[in-house]
Amino acid sequence: MDLEPGKTSRSVSLGLAIVGQAALAAGLTAMLVITTRGASELTDPAARRLLLRLALLSLVLLLGLLLMVVWSIIRYIRHRLHLTKPLEPSTYVNAWELAGKRFKLEDNDAEEQDRDPWDPDGNDAGGGP
């Protein structure tokens, strides 16, 4: 597998995304099971409510992750079956040439640029500081 930019396989990156999402799903499932078992064993209503809310949060995150996994799998299948259109290259534009055409120096602007900003009278003796 090459690591040069633009040379990596798209199927490898999608596969890694699916594996990562599956690992997150396993963690959220374990969290859901642990919190529901813990809530069923508790007698304190406040602690039980807290664990049930945590279980509900992990269930919502798990459902969102499930949607992301399905979306990733659909993208992977579309890529493998070549159902996506290849992107067409854009036209080359030389920005430096365009900038040179837009901005033209006038004669007195060129003279002002050549003048020393530390010597406003123009009495440069040619020596250093």
N, C-alpha and C positions, 0 to 999 in steps of 0.2 A: 504494500500500500504506500503510495507516494504521499508525501506531506507538503508538496508544493501547493501554493494557492491556486485554486481553480482546477486542480488535478485529482482531488479526492472524489471517491465514488459517492454518488448521492444515496445509493442504496445502503452503503455502510453507515452513513450518518443517520438515515432514517431507522435503520436497524438498532443502532445505539440508542436512539431516542425511545424506541419501543421497549428496549430492555430496561432503560432507566425508569420509564413510566411503570413498567411491571414491578420493579423493585419498590417504587413508592406505593404502589397499590398493595403490595404485600405488607409493608409497614403500616399503612392505614388500616388494613384489615385486622392485623394483630392488635392495633390500638382499639379498634371497635370491639373486638372480642374481649379484651382485658377489661375495658371500662364497663361493658354490659355485665360481665360476670362479677366484677367488683360491686356494681350497683345492686345486683340481686342479693348479695350477701350482707349489705349494710342495713342497719336499723335506723341510723340517724337520717332524718328526712332532708336536711340541708346538704349533707355530703352525698346522699343518693341523687338529689337533684343536680348537683354539680357534675357527678360522673355521667348522668344521663345527658346533660348538655354537652359534655365532652364527647360522648358517643355520637350524639346527633351531628356535632361539628365534623367528626371524622367520617360519618356517613355522607355528609354533603360534599366534603373534599374528595371522597372516594368516587362519588357519582360524577363530579367534575373531571376527575382524572380518567374515569372510564370514557367520557366523551372525547377527551384528548387522545386516548389510545385508539378509539374507533376512527377518529379523524386522521391520525398518523397512519393507520393501516390502510385507509382509503387512499391517501396520498401515495403510499408505497405501491399499492396495486396499480394505481393510475400510471405511476412512473415505470413500473415493470412491463405494463402492457403498451407503453408508448402512446397513451391517450392525451398527453399534453403536447401542445405545439412548441416547437423550439423557438427561442427568441431570435429575432433578426438583429444583426449588429447595427448600431447607430452610425450615422455618417460622421466622418472625421471633421472636426472643426479646429483650425489653428487659431487659438485664442490670442497668441502674441501678435500674429499678423493683423487680426481684427482690431486689437487695441492700438497698434501702430497706425492704422488707417483712421481711427476715430480721433486720436489725439495727435495733433500736429503742433510742433513748437514754432512760435513766431520768432522773428529775428531778435527782438529786444528781450524775449524770454531766454533765449540761448545765451545772450550776453550777461544777463543777470545770474544765470546758473554758473558761469565761468568766474564771476567775481568772488573774491574772498569775503565771507560773511563777517570776519573779525576786523576787516579794514574797510569801513564804509566810505572813506574818501578815495580809495583806489590807489593809495600811496604804498604799494607793496614794494619793499626794497629787495625782495627775493631772498632774504635771509630767514633763518629759523627763529624760534622764540628766544 
